[in-house]
Amino acid sequence: MKHAAPPLAPKPDDKAQARATPMIAQYIEIKAANADCLLFYRMGDFYELFFEDALTASRALGIMLTKRGKHMGEDIPMCGVPVERANDYLQKLIALGHRVAVCEQIEDPAEAKKRGAKSVVRRDVVRLVTPGTITEDALLDPTRANAFLALARRRAEDGGWRYGLASVDISTGAFTLGECAEAELAAAIARLEPCEIVAAEALCRDASLGAILAASGPPIAPLGRDIGDNDAAARRLMDFYRVATLEGFGALSYSELAAAATAIFYVERTQKESRPALARPLSQRERVTLDIDAATRANLELTRTLSGAREGSLLSVVDMSVTPAGARLMAERLSAPSTDPTLIGARLDAVGFFIARDDLRASLRAMLSRAPDLARALSRLSLQRGGPRDLASVGVALAAARETAQLFAGVEAPREIATEIETFAKADAALASEIARSLKESLPLDRRNGDFIREGRDGELDEARSLRDASRRVIAELQGRYAELTGLKLKIKHNNFLGFFLELSQAQGEKLLRPPFDATFTHRQTMADAMRFSTRELVELEAKIASAADRALARELALFDALVEQVLACAEDLRRLAEAFARLDCFSALAEVAEKRQWTRPLVDASLDFEIVGGRHPVVEASLQTQGKAFAANDCDLDGGRIAVVTGPNMAGKSTYLRQNALIALLAQAGSYVPAQRARIGVVDRLFSRVGASDDLARGRSTFMVEMVETAAILNCATPRSLVILDEIGRGTATFDGLSIAWATIEHLHEVNRSRAIFATHFHELTQLAKRLPRLVNLTMKVTDHAGDVVFLHEVIKGAADRSYGVHVAQLAGLPASVVARSHVILAELEAADRRAPVETLIDDLPLFARLAEAVPPKDALRDALEEIDPDQMTPREALAALYELKKKL
Ligand SMILES: Nc1ncnc2c1ncn2[C@@H]1O[C@H](COP(=O)(O)OP(=O)(O)OP(=O)(O)O)[C@@H](O)[C@H]1O
């Protein structure tokens, strides 16, 4: 079959448009204005897609591709999705990274007809649905924030670039700002985990930024133009918030202002006429959080495992929250732990309180688990996308707030909890009872068809409803009367085209066409097996019922709008309430985990200490527990910049040990109790890791290259306040290269970075470094070896491993016996050779890294001659002579 390239939707100025049908002409124009989106074009009960959109969507959604009419002599490809199932299809398209423009009919078809038989119903795009701007429950993951990130770039005073970051979650109204240099951008994006990134097109084209964005994962939405200068950006913000000055917004930098304005621009571009109730942007520039780069975040599997699953991540073990908002906050806390010991202490007090008061914790959690997702309901209401259930959610949340306040009445709670309780006590009781008084018990999802306002709430509504219902009874009576009158089997039915009509079989219907019945019954339609009639009485009733039903619905919708208005008038208070619920949920959930898993309160202070006694890996321990196995707890002491070099056999637990210490520090700073008997952590400013092997083939980097890039970042950035964990550096290359790199890395960490660090390695030669580096300690994994039967005890002890047991692990893994036997022979040979020329002698021959650095540059004749030259004291002639002299020396 000939398959010509599908006709692309022509440009609006194409002369083709002139020859298109009026409807296709309208389509072409709207599509051109939304070229980067799939266009859902409303036609009756369907959203239709045409031209290349139809091909994309039919492939992505697995729906049938048809055609409709011709354009320029070619069939127009078309596919469609029913309006009531649109959300399912939207979800699939969004998950695939598409953006969808929803185009509705914005006038009654009857109106269009008045303009002439051929005129098309007016249509317009009412909303762009994009991955970062969705609000519907059906499209959202309740436990994850759904933010887009707007980026803008401005010159700083020192001439360098500063990036402004605005993170907006329309589904909850959260709006935060930040600023960073290009080098910090990837880590910032990893922390914020946006679902979509928005930036001016010119910025997206920048080579180095483009590479960062492409590597960061989420789909990118380029905006046609920049937001303009500082004044234009400020004006956009003021217009959106309807304020005359930005003074109330705190000090915003130029790049933050530009990013905030870009975000608002995108909100307006996607939400069109609707204006979401966004919180005022909150600058987090002064925020003090633990810096974790993207690689470390991924390697430590904080909120997701390396394979992308939530299950098996740190979050999946820690998150025992009972509300979606609590789960979202928990993810945020783990993603951005604090570096402020006072704040951390206050949060730990709150967790401690809920551990001590398990009675209050149980009541609170029972109540919270019934509370709705207030933030998301509120957001939908503000976008006119809310339904009766969203309104009910506000009422239920307000009632729950009062109940919580009562629960804590007279209780002496720590500051972090007491402030939330004050918020609860102020919850608007009048609004809660107004909502409860107005809405029925069981509510429809959609407000479109009414039937959600209680009887007795509004006299006018009740009257219209009883008229509507009475008329329906009259219809039933009428059917009986007509049946009796004619002696025929007939039924009164309804459709949108005929309204009410009588239907009977063809044979019986014939009788109504003849006297005396033809005086009363008017023939309307003959079907294959039935005939349809109407009567004057039916037509009159139809009008009465329709108008009563219309009046009832209009009244219900008016009452709905009035309630929404009342809710939105206190949107700010309600959002604070939603946040307060999330925080209490988070604290009580952390108390729950601490108790369930026997975690203890860490001490976090401003020192450079790091002492963990009886530490465990939270995720490995939980997984062993389900298999009925115990986890062997281990200590770790890195006080004052100590570096632990861990050697030991494969499978003995080195990686687990490295990660658990990083995770314990991170949990402590996130305000959680920790899996250890005791932990004292001098607050960590940056957490670095180089663990696991992964390649980044998309960016043309091999496993070893990735390893070196990450190691370089660590050596360039780590400070004495940082915590560094390095797993098997130098493994991915030839032995001597790898050993040399690992050796120099440890020296650099010890002498230059002076960070607290743990280094796991199979290069046993490195343990010799302890002789030279005073803050280096050797640790090893305890192994028992009974007559060739090796048992890993997973216990970390002081000292160095003498062998790897690699061949033993290979045997356990099922390598053929002949290969294992041969490996033993080769190993014995190699070990004998090593004993004749041990690498340990190197330690005495090589100068230390720092001294090496001092020794550079080496002296030579050319350098000596250069040093003697003083250009300020020379005539041009002397200078020329000196130049010839230098050249000669060279
Ligand atoms: N402290 C512990 N208590 C009990 N089991 C542990 C402990 N540490 C590790 N394990 C178990 O041992 C397995 C191997 O641990 P891990 O991956 O940390 O070893 P490794 O020494 O880093 O190995 P390799 O050198 O091969 O990477 C883990 O999957 C876990 O089930």
The ligand as an SDF file (V2000), in Angstrom:
LIG
                    3D

 31 33  0  0  0  0  0  0  0  0999 V2000
   25.8910   -5.7510   58.4330 N   0  0  0  0  0  0  0  0  0  0  0  0
   25.2500   -6.7160   57.7660 C   0  0  0  0  0  0  0  0  0  0  0  0
   24.4890   -7.6170   58.4040 N   0  0  0  0  0  0  0  0  0  0  0  0
   23.8880   -8.6110   57.7080 C   0  0  0  0  0  0  0  0  0  0  0  0
   23.9640   -8.7650   56.3840 N   0  0  0  0  0  0  0  0  0  0  0  0
   24.7040   -7.9010   55.6840 C   0  0  0  0  0  0  0  0  0  0  0  0
   25.3870   -6.8580   56.3520 C   0  0  0  0  0  0  0  0  0  0  0  0
   26.0540   -6.1370   55.4150 N   0  0  0  0  0  0  0  0  0  0  0  0
   25.8130   -6.7480   54.2290 C   0  0  0  0  0  0  0  0  0  0  0  0
   24.9930   -7.8110   54.3940 N   0  0  0  0  0  0  0  0  0  0  0  0
   24.5320   -8.7110   53.3320 C   0  0  0  0  0  0  0  0  0  0  0  0
   25.6210   -9.0080   52.4590 O   0  0  0  0  0  0  0  0  0  0  0  0
   25.3200   -8.6950   51.1160 C   0  0  0  0  0  0  0  0  0  0  0  0
   26.5460   -8.1110   50.4230 C   0  0  0  0  0  0  0  0  0  0  0  0
   26.8750   -6.8570   50.9630 O   0  0  0  0  0  0  0  0  0  0  0  0
   27.6760   -5.7570   50.1720 P   0  0  0  0  0  0  0  0  0  0  0  0
   27.1090   -5.5820   48.8230 O   0  0  0  0  0  0  0  0  0  0  0  0
   27.7190   -4.5890   51.0690 O   0  0  0  0  0  0  0  0  0  0  0  0
   29.1080   -6.4560   50.0610 O   0  0  0  0  0  0  0  0  0  0  0  0
   30.4710   -5.8960   49.4860 P   0  0  0  0  0  0  0  0  0  0  0  0
   31.5050   -6.2360   50.4660 O   0  0  0  0  0  0  0  0  0  0  0  0
   30.3750   -4.4760   49.1130 O   0  0  0  0  0  0  0  0  0  0  0  0
   30.6300   -6.7930   48.2120 O   0  0  0  0  0  0  0  0  0  0  0  0
   31.4330   -6.4790   46.8280 P   0  0  0  0  0  0  0  0  0  0  0  0
   32.8490   -6.2110   47.2160 O   0  0  0  0  0  0  0  0  0  0  0  0
   31.2580   -7.7510   46.0640 O   0  0  0  0  0  0  0  0  0  0  0  0
   30.7280   -5.3130   46.1920 O   0  0  0  0  0  0  0  0  0  0  0  0
   24.1620   -7.6870   51.2280 C   0  0  0  0  0  0  0  0  0  0  0  0
   23.2980   -7.7960   50.1420 O   0  0  0  0  0  0  0  0  0  0  0  0
   23.4790   -8.0690   52.5170 C   0  0  0  0  0  0  0  0  0  0  0  0
   22.4330   -8.9510   52.2850 O   0  0  0  0  0  0  0  0  0  0  0  0
  1  2  1  0
  2  3  1  0
  2  7  2  0
  3  4  2  0
  4  5  1  0
  5  6  2  0
  6  7  1  0
  6 10  1  0
  7  8  1  0
  8  9  2  0
  9 10  1  0
 10 11  1  0
 11 12  1  0
 11 30  1  0
 12 13  1  0
 13 14  1  0
 13 28  1  0
 14 15  1  0
 15 16  1  0
 16 17  2  0
 16 18  1  0
 16 19  1  0
 19 20  1  0
 20 21  2  0
 20 22  1  0
 20 23  1  0
 23 24  1  0
 24 25  2  0
 24 26  1  0
 24 27  1  0
 28 29  1  0
 28 30  1  0
 30 31  1  0
M  END
$$$$
